[in-house]
Amino acid sequence: MDKVKVNNIRVYAHHGCLAEETAIGSEYLVNVAVDADLSKASVSDKLSDTVDYVHINRIVKEEMKIPSKLLEHIGKRILDRIFKEIAIVQKAEVEVSKINPPIGGDVEKVTIVLKQKRKK
């Protein structure tokens, strides 16, 4: 299986359990890696035969606009859309990181990682 990665998609969004987090918003980083058979695209040189990373970026940005309390909820929505909209994808992994989380310490970021396989 081959892989397409889209790394460090930067988004300003309004997620969190605290009212202040959703009102003020904060910076997030999202990484997506998908497994797919890219052998056809490697020969055809056609965008229609591969995973369009512009499409992945659009999914991430659209889902990040929808406020959620938990990073896990955002990650699951991103995975669901990838499998719904990009038929060639067989496996996917998404990392959602909150930069400078409000947890009372000097923490660069917190990250959740979700993985999913296409259901047969």
PDB file as gemmi writes it, atoms N, CA and C in Angstrom:
CRYST1    1.000    1.000    1.000  90.00  90.00  90.00 P 1                      
ATOM      1  N   MET A   1       0.853  -1.189   0.000  1.00  0.00           N  
ATOM      2  CA  MET A   1       0.000   0.000   0.000  1.00  0.00           C  
ATOM      3  C   MET A   1       0.892   1.242   0.000  1.00  0.00           C  
ATOM      4  N   ASP A   2       0.502   2.216  -0.780  1.00  0.00           N  
ATOM      5  CA  ASP A   2       1.231   3.475  -0.884  1.00  0.00           C  
ATOM      6  C   ASP A   2       0.615   4.494   0.071  1.00  0.00           C  
ATOM      7  N   LYS A   3       1.254   5.649   0.190  1.00  0.00           N  
ATOM      8  CA  LYS A   3       0.826   6.623   1.201  1.00  0.00           C  
ATOM      9  C   LYS A   3       0.882   8.039   0.646  1.00  0.00           C  
ATOM     10  N   VAL A   4      -0.097   8.845   1.041  1.00  0.00           N  
ATOM     11  CA  VAL A   4      -0.100  10.283   0.791  1.00  0.00           C  
ATOM     12  C   VAL A   4      -0.219  10.949   2.158  1.00  0.00           C  
ATOM     13  N   LYS A   5       0.673  11.915   2.422  1.00  0.00           N  
ATOM     14  CA  LYS A   5       0.646  12.644   3.687  1.00  0.00           C  
ATOM     15  C   LYS A   5       0.444  14.132   3.422  1.00  0.00           C  
ATOM     16  N   VAL A   6      -0.390  14.732   4.237  1.00  0.00           N  
ATOM     17  CA  VAL A   6      -0.552  16.185   4.225  1.00  0.00           C  
ATOM     18  C   VAL A   6      -0.234  16.627   5.653  1.00  0.00           C  
ATOM     19  N   ASN A   7       0.885  17.342   5.804  1.00  0.00           N  
ATOM     20  CA  ASN A   7       1.405  17.650   7.131  1.00  0.00           C  
ATOM     21  C   ASN A   7       1.274  19.120   7.501  1.00  0.00           C  
ATOM     22  N   ASN A   8       1.019  19.322   8.779  1.00  0.00           N  
ATOM     23  CA  ASN A   8       1.000  20.651   9.389  1.00  0.00           C  
ATOM     24  C   ASN A   8       0.030  21.627   8.718  1.00  0.00           C  
ATOM     25  N   ILE A   9      -1.199  21.165   8.543  1.00  0.00           N  
ATOM     26  CA  ILE A   9      -2.259  22.052   8.077  1.00  0.00           C  
ATOM     27  C   ILE A   9      -2.573  22.974   9.253  1.00  0.00           C  
ATOM     28  N   ARG A  10      -2.312  24.245   9.098  1.00  0.00           N  
ATOM     29  CA  ARG A  10      -2.507  25.218  10.183  1.00  0.00           C  
ATOM     30  C   ARG A  10      -3.898  25.839  10.071  1.00  0.00           C  
ATOM     31  N   VAL A  11      -4.600  25.808  11.210  1.00  0.00           N  
ATOM     32  CA  VAL A  11      -5.970  26.313  11.239  1.00  0.00           C  
ATOM     33  C   VAL A  11      -6.193  27.063  12.549  1.00  0.00           C  
ATOM     34  N   TYR A  12      -6.875  28.184  12.476  1.00  0.00           N  
ATOM     35  CA  TYR A  12      -7.348  28.877  13.676  1.00  0.00           C  
ATOM     36  C   TYR A  12      -8.806  28.481  13.840  1.00  0.00           C  
ATOM     37  N   ALA A  13      -9.154  27.922  14.999  1.00  0.00           N  
ATOM     38  CA  ALA A  13     -10.508  27.411  15.182  1.00  0.00           C  
ATOM     39  C   ALA A  13     -10.969  27.610  16.624  1.00  0.00           C  
ATOM     40  N   HIS A  14     -12.235  27.273  16.863  1.00  0.00           N  
ATOM     41  CA  HIS A  14     -12.888  27.525  18.154  1.00  0.00           C  
ATOM     42  C   HIS A  14     -13.386  26.220  18.761  1.00  0.00           C  
ATOM     43  N   HIS A  15     -12.471  25.443  19.327  1.00  0.00           N  
ATOM     44  CA  HIS A  15     -12.805  24.163  19.947  1.00  0.00           C  
ATOM     45  C   HIS A  15     -12.415  24.182  21.412  1.00  0.00           C  
ATOM     46  N   GLY A  16     -13.066  23.342  22.202  1.00  0.00           N  
ATOM     47  CA  GLY A  16     -12.684  23.179  23.598  1.00  0.00           C  
ATOM     48  C   GLY A  16     -13.880  23.034  24.509  1.00  0.00           C  
ATOM     49  N   CYS A  17     -13.600  22.588  25.721  1.00  0.00           N  
ATOM     50  CA  CYS A  17     -14.647  22.396  26.726  1.00  0.00           C  
ATOM     51  C   CYS A  17     -14.956  23.671  27.499  1.00  0.00           C  
ATOM     52  N   LEU A  18     -13.994  24.594  27.528  1.00  0.00           N  
ATOM     53  CA  LEU A  18     -14.187  25.848  28.251  1.00  0.00           C  
ATOM     54  C   LEU A  18     -14.816  26.901  27.349  1.00  0.00           C  
ATOM     55  N   ALA A  19     -15.706  27.704  27.888  1.00  0.00           N  
ATOM     56  CA  ALA A  19     -16.377  28.750  27.114  1.00  0.00           C  
ATOM     57  C   ALA A  19     -15.360  29.708  26.495  1.00  0.00           C  
ATOM     58  N   GLU A  20     -14.291  29.986  27.246  1.00  0.00           N  
ATOM     59  CA  GLU A  20     -13.261  30.905  26.744  1.00  0.00           C  
ATOM     60  C   GLU A  20     -12.581  30.354  25.494  1.00  0.00           C  
ATOM     61  N   GLU A  21     -12.371  29.037  25.468  1.00  0.00           N  
ATOM     62  CA  GLU A  21     -11.706  28.411  24.320  1.00  0.00           C  
ATOM     63  C   GLU A  21     -12.535  28.572  23.050  1.00  0.00           C  
ATOM     64  N   THR A  22     -13.827  28.356  23.182  1.00  0.00           N  
ATOM     65  CA  THR A  22     -14.673  28.452  21.993  1.00  0.00           C  
ATOM     66  C   THR A  22     -14.912  29.899  21.588  1.00  0.00           C  
ATOM     67  N   ALA A  23     -14.868  30.816  22.546  1.00  0.00           N  
ATOM     68  CA  ALA A  23     -15.069  32.234  22.225  1.00  0.00           C  
ATOM     69  C   ALA A  23     -13.821  32.846  21.593  1.00  0.00           C  
ATOM     70  N   ILE A  24     -12.675  32.581  22.193  1.00  0.00           N  
ATOM     71  CA  ILE A  24     -11.427  33.199  21.738  1.00  0.00           C  
ATOM     72  C   ILE A  24     -10.816  32.432  20.573  1.00  0.00           C  
ATOM     73  N   GLY A  25     -10.845  31.114  20.637  1.00  0.00           N  
ATOM     74  CA  GLY A  25     -10.230  30.286  19.620  1.00  0.00           C  
ATOM     75  C   GLY A  25      -8.738  30.124  19.853  1.00  0.00           C  
ATOM     76  N   SER A  26      -8.125  29.258  19.076  1.00  0.00           N  
ATOM     77  CA  SER A  26      -6.689  29.024  19.178  1.00  0.00           C  
ATOM     78  C   SER A  26      -6.167  28.363  17.908  1.00  0.00           C  
ATOM     79  N   GLU A  27      -4.855  28.177  17.880  1.00  0.00           N  
ATOM     80  CA  GLU A  27      -4.179  27.578  16.726  1.00  0.00           C  
ATOM     81  C   GLU A  27      -4.185  26.050  16.834  1.00  0.00           C  
ATOM     82  N   TYR A  28      -4.341  25.414  15.687  1.00  0.00           N  
ATOM     83  CA  TYR A  28      -4.326  23.955  15.600  1.00  0.00           C  
ATOM     84  C   TYR A  28      -3.442  23.534  14.436  1.00  0.00           C  
ATOM     85  N   LEU A  29      -2.878  22.338  14.562  1.00  0.00           N  
ATOM     86  CA  LEU A  29      -2.161  21.697  13.471  1.00  0.00           C  
ATOM     87  C   LEU A  29      -2.823  20.358  13.212  1.00  0.00           C  
ATOM     88  N   VAL A  30      -3.014  20.026  11.936  1.00  0.00           N  
ATOM     89  CA  VAL A  30      -3.614  18.746  11.578  1.00  0.00           C  
ATOM     90  C   VAL A  30      -2.700  18.057  10.580  1.00  0.00           C  
ATOM     91  N   ASN A  31      -2.430  16.773  10.834  1.00  0.00           N  
ATOM     92  CA  ASN A  31      -1.677  15.929   9.905  1.00  0.00           C  
ATOM     93  C   ASN A  31      -2.581  14.794   9.459  1.00  0.00           C  
ATOM     94  N   VAL A  32      -2.538  14.498   8.173  1.00  0.00           N  
ATOM     95  CA  VAL A  32      -3.337  13.403   7.629  1.00  0.00           C  
ATOM     96  C   VAL A  32      -2.422  12.516   6.794  1.00  0.00           C  
ATOM     97  N   ALA A  33      -2.537  11.206   7.006  1.00  0.00           N  
ATOM     98  CA  ALA A  33      -1.826  10.232   6.175  1.00  0.00           C  
ATOM     99  C   ALA A  33      -2.845   9.202   5.718  1.00  0.00           C  
ATOM    100  N   VAL A  34      -2.859   8.934   4.420  1.00  0.00           N  
ATOM    101  CA  VAL A  34      -3.789   7.942   3.886  1.00  0.00           C  
ATOM    102  C   VAL A  34      -3.028   6.892   3.087  1.00  0.00           C  
ATOM    103  N   ASP A  35      -3.499   5.663   3.167  1.00  0.00           N  
ATOM    104  CA  ASP A  35      -2.944   4.563   2.388  1.00  0.00           C  
ATOM    105  C   ASP A  35      -3.881   4.273   1.221  1.00  0.00           C  
ATOM    106  N   ALA A  36      -3.289   4.140   0.051  1.00  0.00           N  
ATOM    107  CA  ALA A  36      -4.056   3.841  -1.157  1.00  0.00           C  
ATOM    108  C   ALA A  36      -3.113   3.227  -2.183  1.00  0.00           C  
ATOM    109  N   ASP A  37      -3.671   2.541  -3.142  1.00  0.00           N  
ATOM    110  CA  ASP A  37      -2.874   1.999  -4.243  1.00  0.00           C  
ATOM    111  C   ASP A  37      -2.655   3.121  -5.255  1.00  0.00           C  
ATOM    112  N   LEU A  38      -1.431   3.606  -5.340  1.00  0.00           N  
ATOM    113  CA  LEU A  38      -1.099   4.718  -6.231  1.00  0.00           C  
ATOM    114  C   LEU A  38      -0.406   4.256  -7.509  1.00  0.00           C  
ATOM    115  N   SER A  39      -0.393   2.950  -7.760  1.00  0.00           N  
ATOM    116  CA  SER A  39       0.321   2.423  -8.927  1.00  0.00           C  
ATOM    117  C   SER A  39      -0.279   2.929 -10.243  1.00  0.00           C  
ATOM    118  N   LYS A  40      -1.590   3.028 -10.327  1.00  0.00           N  
ATOM    119  CA  LYS A  40      -2.226   3.524 -11.550  1.00  0.00           C  
ATOM    120  C   LYS A  40      -1.821   4.970 -11.817  1.00  0.00           C  
ATOM    121  N   ALA A  41      -1.841   5.803 -10.784  1.00  0.00           N  
ATOM    122  CA  ALA A  41      -1.468   7.210 -10.932  1.00  0.00           C  
ATOM    123  C   ALA A  41      -0.004   7.368 -11.323  1.00  0.00           C  
ATOM    124  N   SER A  42       0.845   6.475 -10.824  1.00  0.00           N  
ATOM    125  CA  SER A  42       2.269   6.583 -11.133  1.00  0.00           C  
ATOM    126  C   SER A  42       2.550   6.334 -12.611  1.00  0.00           C  
ATOM    127  N   VAL A  43       1.629   5.660 -13.282  1.00  0.00           N  
ATOM    128  CA  VAL A  43       1.777   5.399 -14.721  1.00  0.00           C  
ATOM    129  C   VAL A  43       0.967   6.398 -15.551  1.00  0.00           C  
ATOM    130  N   SER A  44      -0.258   6.686 -15.127  1.00  0.00           N  
ATOM    131  CA  SER A  44      -1.163   7.517 -15.927  1.00  0.00           C  
ATOM    132  C   SER A  44      -0.852   9.010 -15.849  1.00  0.00           C  
ATOM    133  N   ASP A  45      -0.304   9.455 -14.720  1.00  0.00           N  
ATOM    134  CA  ASP A  45      -0.034  10.875 -14.483  1.00  0.00           C  
ATOM    135  C   ASP A  45      -1.335  11.692 -14.460  1.00  0.00           C  
ATOM    136  N   LYS A  46      -2.432  11.051 -13.993  1.00  0.00           N  
ATOM    137  CA  LYS A  46      -3.734  11.708 -13.934  1.00  0.00           C  
ATOM    138  C   LYS A  46      -4.154  11.909 -12.478  1.00  0.00           C  
ATOM    139  N   LEU A  47      -4.620  13.113 -12.179  1.00  0.00           N  
ATOM    140  CA  LEU A  47      -5.086  13.437 -10.836  1.00  0.00           C  
ATOM    141  C   LEU A  47      -6.240  12.538 -10.421  1.00  0.00           C  
ATOM    142  N   SER A  48      -7.064  12.148 -11.361  1.00  0.00           N  
ATOM    143  CA  SER A  48      -8.225  11.309 -11.051  1.00  0.00           C  
ATOM    144  C   SER A  48      -7.835   9.903 -10.575  1.00  0.00           C  
ATOM    145  N   ASP A  49      -6.568   9.519 -10.757  1.00  0.00           N  
ATOM    146  CA  ASP A  49      -6.112   8.187 -10.357  1.00  0.00           C  
ATOM    147  C   ASP A  49      -5.382   8.175  -9.012  1.00  0.00           C  
ATOM    148  N   THR A  50      -5.373   9.302  -8.320  1.00  0.00           N  
ATOM    149  CA  THR A  50      -4.638   9.370  -7.065  1.00  0.00           C  
ATOM    150  C   THR A  50      -5.500   9.999  -5.975  1.00  0.00           C  
ATOM    151  N   VAL A  51      -4.898  10.224  -4.822  1.00  0.00           N  
ATOM    152  CA  VAL A  51      -5.545  10.924  -3.722  1.00  0.00           C  
ATOM    153  C   VAL A  51      -5.190  12.402  -3.869  1.00  0.00           C  
ATOM    154  N   ASP A  52      -6.183  13.219  -4.074  1.00  0.00           N  
ATOM    155  CA  ASP A  52      -5.976  14.656  -4.265  1.00  0.00           C  
ATOM    156  C   ASP A  52      -5.764  15.312  -2.903  1.00  0.00           C  
ATOM    157  N   TYR A  53      -4.536  15.753  -2.646  1.00  0.00           N  
ATOM    158  CA  TYR A  53      -4.248  16.353  -1.342  1.00  0.00           C  
ATOM    159  C   TYR A  53      -4.933  17.693  -1.145  1.00  0.00           C  
ATOM    160  N   VAL A  54      -5.345  18.339  -2.224  1.00  0.00           N  
ATOM    161  CA  VAL A  54      -6.148  19.567  -2.107  1.00  0.00           C  
ATOM    162  C   VAL A  54      -7.508  19.210  -1.493  1.00  0.00           C  
ATOM    163  N   HIS A  55      -8.043  18.082  -1.880  1.00  0.00           N  
ATOM    164  CA  HIS A  55      -9.320  17.605  -1.337  1.00  0.00           C  
ATOM    165  C   HIS A  55      -9.177  17.324   0.164  1.00  0.00           C  
ATOM    166  N   ILE A  56      -8.085  16.670   0.557  1.00  0.00           N  
ATOM    167  CA  ILE A  56      -7.847  16.405   1.978  1.00  0.00           C  
ATOM    168  C   ILE A  56      -7.761  17.712   2.759  1.00  0.00           C  
ATOM    169  N   ASN A  57      -7.014  18.654   2.242  1.00  0.00           N  
ATOM    170  CA  ASN A  57      -6.873  19.957   2.903  1.00  0.00           C  
ATOM    171  C   ASN A  57      -8.233  20.642   3.071  1.00  0.00           C  
ATOM    172  N   ARG A  58      -9.070  20.569   2.052  1.00  0.00           N  
ATOM    173  CA  ARG A  58     -10.402  21.183   2.112  1.00  0.00           C  
ATOM    174  C   ARG A  58     -11.265  20.511   3.187  1.00  0.00           C  
ATOM    175  N   ILE A  59     -11.224  19.180   3.249  1.00  0.00           N  
ATOM    176  CA  ILE A  59     -11.985  18.458   4.272  1.00  0.00           C  
ATOM    177  C   ILE A  59     -11.559  18.921   5.658  1.00  0.00           C  
ATOM    178  N   VAL A  60     -10.252  18.983   5.892  1.00  0.00           N  
ATOM    179  CA  VAL A  60      -9.743  19.395   7.200  1.00  0.00           C  
ATOM    180  C   VAL A  60     -10.221  20.797   7.545  1.00  0.00           C  
ATOM    181  N   LYS A  61     -10.059  21.736   6.624  1.00  0.00           N  
ATOM    182  CA  LYS A  61     -10.439  23.125   6.907  1.00  0.00           C  
ATOM    183  C   LYS A  61     -11.939  23.265   7.162  1.00  0.00           C  
ATOM    184  N   GLU A  62     -12.753  22.550   6.408  1.00  0.00           N  
ATOM    185  CA  GLU A  62     -14.200  22.619   6.604  1.00  0.00           C  
ATOM    186  C   GLU A  62     -14.613  22.011   7.945  1.00  0.00           C  
ATOM    187  N   GLU A  63     -14.028  20.880   8.319  1.00  0.00           N  
ATOM    188  CA  GLU A  63     -14.386  20.244   9.585  1.00  0.00           C  
ATOM    189  C   GLU A  63     -13.867  21.036  10.780  1.00  0.00           C  
ATOM    190  N   MET A  64     -12.736  21.698  10.619  1.00  0.00           N  
ATOM    191  CA  MET A  64     -12.194  22.507  11.712  1.00  0.00           C  
ATOM    192  C   MET A  64     -13.040  23.749  11.979  1.00  0.00           C  
ATOM    193  N   LYS A  65     -13.865  24.161  11.036  1.00  0.00           N  
ATOM    194  CA  LYS A  65     -14.751  25.318  11.238  1.00  0.00           C  
ATOM    195  C   LYS A  65     -15.926  24.991  12.155  1.00  0.00           C  
ATOM    196  N   ILE A  66     -16.223  23.704  12.338  1.00  0.00           N  
ATOM    197  CA  ILE A  66     -17.367  23.279  13.154  1.00  0.00           C  
ATOM    198  C   ILE A  66     -16.892  23.098  14.598  1.00  0.00           C  
ATOM    199  N   PRO A  67     -17.340  23.948  15.537  1.00  0.00           N  
ATOM    200  CA  PRO A  67     -16.859  23.845  16.923  1.00  0.00           C  
ATOM    201  C   PRO A  67     -17.188  22.495  17.560  1.00  0.00           C  
ATOM    202  N   SER A  68     -16.200  21.960  18.274  1.00  0.00           N  
ATOM    203  CA  SER A  68     -16.354  20.711  19.023  1.00  0.00           C  
ATOM    204  C   SER A  68     -15.692  20.876  20.378  1.00  0.00           C  
ATOM    205  N   LYS A  69     -16.139  20.100  21.338  1.00  0.00           N  
ATOM    206  CA  LYS A  69     -15.499  20.118  22.646  1.00  0.00           C  
ATOM    207  C   LYS A  69     -14.193  19.329  22.620  1.00  0.00           C  
ATOM    208  N   LEU A  70     -14.185  18.217  21.902  1.00  0.00           N  
ATOM    209  CA  LEU A  70     -13.048  17.301  21.938  1.00  0.00           C  
ATOM    210  C   LEU A  70     -12.332  17.198  20.591  1.00  0.00           C  
ATOM    211  N   LEU A  71     -11.008  17.098  20.656  1.00  0.00           N  
ATOM    212  CA  LEU A  71     -10.207  16.890  19.449  1.00  0.00           C  
ATOM    213  C   LEU A  71     -10.560  15.553  18.798  1.00  0.00           C  
ATOM    214  N   GLU A  72     -10.922  14.565  19.613  1.00  0.00           N  
ATOM    215  CA  GLU A  72     -11.290  13.259  19.090  1.00  0.00           C  
ATOM    216  C   GLU A  72     -12.505  13.357  18.161  1.00  0.00           C  
ATOM    217  N   HIS A  73     -13.440  14.209  18.509  1.00  0.00           N  
ATOM    218  CA  HIS A  73     -14.650  14.391  17.705  1.00  0.00           C  
ATOM    219  C   HIS A  73     -14.304  14.981  16.342  1.00  0.00           C  
ATOM    220  N   ILE A  74     -13.407  15.944  16.336  1.00  0.00           N  
ATOM    221  CA  ILE A  74     -12.965  16.554  15.079  1.00  0.00           C  
ATOM    222  C   ILE A  74     -12.264  15.515  14.214  1.00  0.00           C  
ATOM    223  N   GLY A  75     -11.346  14.765  14.831  1.00  0.00           N  
ATOM    224  CA  GLY A  75     -10.600  13.750  14.088  1.00  0.00           C  
ATOM    225  C   GLY A  75     -11.507  12.717  13.454  1.00  0.00           C  
ATOM    226  N   LYS A  76     -12.527  12.286  14.180  1.00  0.00           N  
ATOM    227  CA  LYS A  76     -13.470  11.283  13.651  1.00  0.00           C  
ATOM    228  C   LYS A  76     -14.252  11.845  12.478  1.00  0.00           C  
ATOM    229  N   ARG A  77     -14.663  13.092  12.562  1.00  0.00           N  
ATOM    230  CA  ARG A  77     -15.387  13.710  11.440  1.00  0.00           C  
ATOM    231  C   ARG A  77     -14.502  13.780  10.204  1.00  0.00           C  
ATOM    232  N   ILE A  78     -13.244  14.128  10.378  1.00  0.00           N  
ATOM    233  CA  ILE A  78     -12.311  14.199   9.251  1.00  0.00           C  
ATOM    234  C   ILE A  78     -12.157  12.813   8.617  1.00  0.00           C  
ATOM    235  N   LEU A  79     -11.946  11.794   9.443  1.00  0.00           N  
ATOM    236  CA  LEU A  79     -11.820  10.429   8.916  1.00  0.00           C  
ATOM    237  C   LEU A  79     -13.080   9.998   8.172  1.00  0.00           C  
ATOM    238  N   ASP A  80     -14.232  10.255   8.751  1.00  0.00           N  
ATOM    239  CA  ASP A  80     -15.498   9.858   8.106  1.00  0.00           C  
ATOM    240  C   ASP A  80     -15.624  10.475   6.722  1.00  0.00           C  
ATOM    241  N   ARG A  81     -15.281  11.741   6.595  1.00  0.00           N  
ATOM    242  CA  ARG A  81     -15.390  12.403   5.292  1.00  0.00           C  
ATOM    243  C   ARG A  81     -14.371  11.880   4.301  1.00  0.00           C  
ATOM    244  N   ILE A  82     -13.173  11.593   4.755  1.00  0.00           N  
ATOM    245  CA  ILE A  82     -12.162  11.042   3.841  1.00  0.00           C  
ATOM    246  C   ILE A  82     -12.669   9.737   3.232  1.00  0.00           C  
ATOM    247  N   PHE A  83     -13.194   8.849   4.067  1.00  0.00           N  
ATOM    248  CA  PHE A  83     -13.685   7.574   3.541  1.00  0.00           C  
ATOM    249  C   PHE A  83     -14.945   7.733   2.692  1.00  0.00           C  
ATOM    250  N   LYS A  84     -15.759   8.699   3.014  1.00  0.00           N  
ATOM    251  CA  LYS A  84     -16.972   8.946   2.234  1.00  0.00           C  
ATOM    252  C   LYS A  84     -16.659   9.547   0.864  1.00  0.00           C  
ATOM    253  N   GLU A  85     -15.675  10.453   0.817  1.00  0.00           N  
ATOM    254  CA  GLU A  85     -15.452  11.246  -0.390  1.00  0.00           C  
ATOM    255  C   GLU A  85     -14.287  10.792  -1.264  1.00  0.00           C  
ATOM    256  N   ILE A  86     -13.373   9.970  -0.739  1.00  0.00           N  
ATOM    257  CA  ILE A  86     -12.196   9.577  -1.525  1.00  0.00           C  
ATOM    258  C   ILE A  86     -12.143   8.051  -1.560  1.00  0.00           C  
ATOM    259  N   ALA A  87     -12.726   7.482  -2.601  1.00  0.00           N  
ATOM    260  CA  ALA A  87     -12.930   6.032  -2.687  1.00  0.00           C  
ATOM    261  C   ALA A  87     -11.640   5.223  -2.689  1.00  0.00           C  
ATOM    262  N   ILE A  88     -10.562   5.770  -3.176  1.00  0.00           N  
ATOM    263  CA  ILE A  88      -9.302   5.033  -3.297  1.00  0.00           C  
ATOM    264  C   ILE A  88      -8.627   4.795  -1.937  1.00  0.00           C  
ATOM    265  N   VAL A  89      -8.982   5.560  -0.920  1.00  0.00           N  
ATOM    266  CA  VAL A  89      -8.341   5.451   0.394  1.00  0.00           C  
ATOM    267  C   VAL A  89      -8.780   4.162   1.090  1.00  0.00           C  
ATOM    268  N   GLN A  90      -7.778   3.395   1.567  1.00  0.00           N  
ATOM    269  CA  GLN A  90      -8.037   2.147   2.287  1.00  0.00           C  
ATOM    270  C   GLN A  90      -7.816   2.273   3.791  1.00  0.00           C  
ATOM    271  N   LYS A  91      -6.853   3.092   4.175  1.00  0.00           N  
ATOM    272  CA  LYS A  91      -6.563   3.355   5.588  1.00  0.00           C  
ATOM    273  C   LYS A  91      -6.270   4.838   5.728  1.00  0.00           C  
ATOM    274  N   ALA A  92      -6.548   5.363   6.914  1.00  0.00           N  
ATOM    275  CA  ALA A  92      -6.243   6.774   7.149  1.00  0.00           C  
ATOM    276  C   ALA A  92      -5.876   6.986   8.604  1.00  0.00           C  
ATOM    277  N   GLU A  93      -5.020   7.983   8.801  1.00  0.00           N  
ATOM    278  CA  GLU A  93      -4.629   8.393  10.146  1.00  0.00           C  
ATOM    279  C   GLU A  93      -4.693   9.904  10.199  1.00  0.00           C  
ATOM    280  N   VAL A  94      -5.283  10.419  11.260  1.00  0.00           N  
ATOM    281  CA  VAL A  94      -5.362  11.872  11.433  1.00  0.00           C  
ATOM    282  C   VAL A  94      -4.832  12.239  12.819  1.00  0.00           C  
ATOM    283  N   GLU A  95      -4.024  13.285  12.848  1.00  0.00           N  
ATOM    284  CA  GLU A  95      -3.529  13.851  14.101  1.00  0.00           C  
ATOM    285  C   GLU A  95      -4.064  15.274  14.197  1.00  0.00           C  
ATOM    286  N   VAL A  96      -4.709  15.585  15.302  1.00  0.00           N  
ATOM    287  CA  VAL A  96      -5.188  16.937  15.553  1.00  0.00           C  
ATOM    288  C   VAL A  96      -4.471  17.445  16.792  1.00  0.00           C  
ATOM    289  N   SER A  97      -3.750  18.562  16.646  1.00  0.00           N  
ATOM    290  CA  SER A  97      -2.983  19.133  17.754  1.00  0.00           C  
ATOM    291  C   SER A  97      -3.495  20.515  18.098  1.00  0.00           C  
ATOM    292  N   LYS A  98      -3.640  20.762  19.387  1.00  0.00           N  
ATOM    293  CA  LYS A  98      -3.986  22.093  19.883  1.00  0.00           C  
ATOM    294  C   LYS A  98      -2.689  22.732  20.378  1.00  0.00           C  
ATOM    295  N   ILE A  99      -2.348  23.875  19.800  1.00  0.00           N  
ATOM    296  CA  ILE A  99      -1.123  24.579  20.148  1.00  0.00           C  
ATOM    297  C   ILE A  99      -1.356  25.391  21.430  1.00  0.00           C  
ATOM    298  N   ASN A 100      -0.399  25.357  22.340  1.00  0.00           N  
ATOM    299  CA  ASN A 100      -0.480  26.091  23.614  1.00  0.00           C  
ATOM    300  C   ASN A 100      -1.811  25.874  24.333  1.00  0.00           C  
ATOM    301  N   PRO A 101      -2.129  24.632  24.682  1.00  0.00           N  
ATOM    302  CA  PRO A 101      -3.414  24.365  25.339  1.00  0.00           C  
ATOM    303  C   PRO A 101      -3.478  24.998  26.729  1.00  0.00           C  
ATOM    304  N   PRO A 102      -4.674  25.404  27.153  1.00  0.00           N  
ATOM    305  CA  PRO A 102      -4.828  26.042  28.464  1.00  0.00           C  
ATOM    306  C   PRO A 102      -4.908  25.002  29.585  1.00  0.00           C  
ATOM    307  N   ILE A 103      -3.767  24.393  29.918  1.00  0.00           N  
ATOM    308  CA  ILE A 103      -3.786  23.334  30.932  1.00  0.00           C  
ATOM    309  C   ILE A 103      -2.915  23.667  32.142  1.00  0.00           C  
ATOM    310  N   GLY A 104      -2.575  24.942  32.296  1.00  0.00           N  
ATOM    311  CA  GLY A 104      -1.851  25.357  33.487  1.00  0.00           C  
ATOM    312  C   GLY A 104      -0.402  24.917  33.523  1.00  0.00           C  
ATOM    313  N   GLY A 105       0.229  24.854  32.373  1.00  0.00           N  
ATOM    314  CA  GLY A 105       1.638  24.470  32.311  1.00  0.00           C  
ATOM    315  C   GLY A 105       2.238  24.922  30.998  1.00  0.00           C  
ATOM    316  N   ASP A 106       3.553  24.808  30.890  1.00  0.00           N  
ATOM    317  CA  ASP A 106       4.252  25.182  29.665  1.00  0.00           C  
ATOM    318  C   ASP A 106       4.255  23.981  28.732  1.00  0.00           C  
ATOM    319  N   VAL A 107       3.206  23.869  27.936  1.00  0.00           N  
ATOM    320  CA  VAL A 107       3.020  22.736  27.030  1.00  0.00           C  
ATOM    321  C   VAL A 107       2.906  23.262  25.607  1.00  0.00           C  
ATOM    322  N   GLU A 108       3.745  22.756  24.727  1.00  0.00           N  
ATOM    323  CA  GLU A 108       3.733  23.205  23.330  1.00  0.00           C  
ATOM    324  C   GLU A 108       2.421  22.864  22.636  1.00  0.00           C  
ATOM    325  N   LYS A 109       1.984  21.601  22.786  1.00  0.00           N  
ATOM    326  CA  LYS A 109       0.750  21.179  22.133  1.00  0.00           C  
ATOM    327  C   LYS A 109       0.283  19.860  22.721  1.00  0.00           C  
ATOM    328  N   VAL A 110      -0.995  19.588  22.532  1.00  0.00           N  
ATOM    329  CA  VAL A 110      -1.547  18.272  22.832  1.00  0.00           C  
ATOM    330  C   VAL A 110      -2.069  17.713  21.520  1.00  0.00           C  
ATOM    331  N   THR A 111      -1.940  16.404  21.347  1.00  0.00           N  
ATOM    332  CA  THR A 111      -2.290  15.784  20.069  1.00  0.00           C  
ATOM    333  C   THR A 111      -3.085  14.517  20.303  1.00  0.00           C  
ATOM    334  N   ILE A 112      -4.118  14.333  19.493  1.00  0.00           N  
ATOM    335  CA  ILE A 112      -4.812  13.045  19.456  1.00  0.00           C  
ATOM    336  C   ILE A 112      -4.507  12.418  18.101  1.00  0.00           C  
ATOM    337  N   VAL A 113      -4.465  11.098  18.069  1.00  0.00           N  
ATOM    338  CA  VAL A 113      -4.212  10.365  16.837  1.00  0.00           C  
ATOM    339  C   VAL A 113      -5.306   9.319  16.689  1.00  0.00           C  
ATOM    340  N   LEU A 114      -6.018   9.380  15.570  1.00  0.00           N  
ATOM    341  CA  LEU A 114      -7.042   8.385  15.260  1.00  0.00           C  
ATOM    342  C   LEU A 114      -6.676   7.679  13.965  1.00  0.00           C  
ATOM    343  N   LYS A 115      -6.918   6.358  13.933  1.00  0.00           N  
ATOM    344  CA  LYS A 115      -6.648   5.555  12.744  1.00  0.00           C  
ATOM    345  C   LYS A 115      -7.912   4.788  12.380  1.00  0.00           C  
ATOM    346  N   GLN A 116      -8.087   4.603  11.085  1.00  0.00           N  
ATOM    347  CA  GLN A 116      -9.285   3.870  10.657  1.00  0.00           C  
ATOM    348  C   GLN A 116      -8.987   3.154   9.337  1.00  0.00           C  
ATOM    349  N   LYS A 117      -9.636   2.001   9.150  1.00  0.00           N  
ATOM    350  CA  LYS A 117      -9.554   1.248   7.897  1.00  0.00           C  
ATOM    351  C   LYS A 117     -10.923   1.303   7.240  1.00  0.00           C  
ATOM    352  N   ARG A 118     -10.899   1.229   5.907  1.00  0.00           N  
ATOM    353  CA  ARG A 118     -12.169   1.183   5.167  1.00  0.00           C  
ATOM    354  C   ARG A 118     -12.899  -0.105   5.517  1.00  0.00           C  
ATOM    355  N   LYS A 119     -14.186   0.028   5.781  1.00  0.00           N  
ATOM    356  CA  LYS A 119     -15.010  -1.143   6.052  1.00  0.00           C  
ATOM    357  C   LYS A 119     -15.336  -1.823   4.729  1.00  0.00           C  
ATOM    358  N   LYS A 120     -15.251  -3.132   4.725  1.00  0.00           N  
ATOM    359  CA  LYS A 120     -15.474  -3.877   3.472  1.00  0.00           C  
ATOM    360  C   LYS A 120     -16.919  -4.147   3.216  1.00  0.00           C  
TER     361      LYS A 120                                                      
END                                                                             
